[in-house]
């Protein structure tokens, strides 16, 4: 069990947690919990539509100013409330399950991403090996070309010398 009794309270859309205290969270009348940026993104006001279930809702800022009917849903000992314990447990279980599904989905996506990354690394190793092979071939071809040019230059010099044109082409008079 989590060390903080409200560790499960999160935005049902973007998963910002109440404990992070980075955003204000709102309880909607449909019992979804939405953070301020998600409310602003979908323009949910005091009587608008829930961005998740699309029904008309009212919103209540989570905190000490909530009406008692909202506060009881976050009770850290639901069984101690003899009158509302079933509603409290259902509400909290629903949100915990939602969070668990999101974590499982994220974990699955992470596993898929790691597998894809491993495949890409393997592909990269093959590409690097081929690049190194091509580099060696290029170096060998450059050396061969250099030898060919040198041999060609020497052949031209010897042909030129044998033809009798070894001296100065221009003679001064």
N, C-alpha and C positions, 0 to 999 in steps of 0.2 A: 504494500500500500504506500502511496506517496506520503512524504513527510508533511506536506502542507495539505490540509483538507480541501482547498480550492485549486489544487494543481491541475485539475481536469477542466477548469473553466477556460474556454477558448472561443475565438471567432469561428463560427461554423463554415466560413468561406475561405479565409486566408490562414487560419490556424495561429493567429496572434494569441498569446496566452495572457490572461488577466495578471498573472504574477510577473510578467515582463514589464508591466506598467509603462509600456511605450504608447499605447493607444487606449482610448476610452472604449468600453464594451457596453452594448445595449442588449437588453432582453426584449425580444419582440413578442407580441401577444400570441403568435403562433408557436412560441417557446424556442425559437432559434435565437442564438446569441451571435450578434454581428458587431464588428468593430467600427469605429467612426469613419475610417477611410472607405470601408466597404459600403457603409450607409451613404456617404457622400457620392461615391461612385455611381450608385444606383438611385440617388436622390430619394432615399427613404426618409420621410419626415414623420411627424407624430401620427399621421394617418395616411399611409401609403402602402406599397406592396413589398412583401418580403422578397429579397433578391434570390432566395433559395426555393421557397415553395410557391411564390407568386400570389399569395393571398393578401387581402387588405389587412394591415396590422397597425398597431400602435407600438411605440418603443418606450423603454424605460432605461435610463442610465443605471448601470450596475454600481452599487455603492451604498453607503449608509443612509442615503435619502430615499431609498426604494420603499414602496409600501410594504407592509408586513406580508401581504399575499405573494409578493415576489421574493422577499428575503427568505421565506421558508424553503423555497426550492433549493437554496444553497446551504441548507442546514448541514453541519458536519456530523451530526448524529441523528439521522432521519427517524430511527425507531423510537427516539425519545419524544417525538411529536405524535402523540396517540391519535390525533385527529387527521393529520395530513401525511402520515408516513408513506402510504402507498403512492401518492402523487409525487412526493419528494424522491422516492427511490426510482420511480419510472422516469422522471425527468433526468436525474443524475445518471442512471444506467444508459439512457438514450444518448446522452452527450459523451459518456465514456466510450460507448460502442462506436459512435461516430469518429471519435479521436483514434480508437484502436484500428478501425478500418483505414483511416487516412495514414496512420503510421505503417500499417501492413502494405498499403499501396505504395507508399514512398519507399519502403524497404524493397519491395519487388522491383520498382523502377531503378533503385540504386543497384540491385543485383544485375539487372539487365544492362545498365550503363557500364558496370564493371566488366561484364562479359564482352560487351562491344569494345570497350577500351583494350581488353586483352587481345581481341581479334585485330584491332587496329595496330597495336604494338607488334603483333606477329607479322602483319602485312608490312609494317614499316621496316622490320628487320629484313624481310625479303627484298624490299626496294633498296635498302642500304647495301645489301650484299650485291645485288645486280649493279648498283651504281659503282661500287668498288671494282667489280669485274670490268665494267665498261671503262672505268678510269684506267685500269691496268692495260686494257686493250688499246685505249687511246694513246697512252704513253708508249706502248710498244710500236704502234703505228707511226707516231711522231718520230721515234728513233729510226724506224725503217725508212721513213720519208727523208730524214736528215742524211742517212747513209746513201740513199738513192741520189739525193741532190749532190752530195759530195762526189760520188762515183761519176755522176753525169758531168759535173764540173771538171773532174780530172780527165775524163774521156774527151771533152771538148778542148781542154788545154793541150792534150797530147795530139789530137787530130789537127789542131791549129798549128802546132809546132811541126808536125810531119808534112804539112802542106807547104811549108816554106814561108809561111807568113809569120814566123816566130819573131822577126825583127819589128822595127817600127814601121808602121803603115805609112806614116807621113815622112817624107824625106825633105830635108831643107836644101834648097838650092842657093 
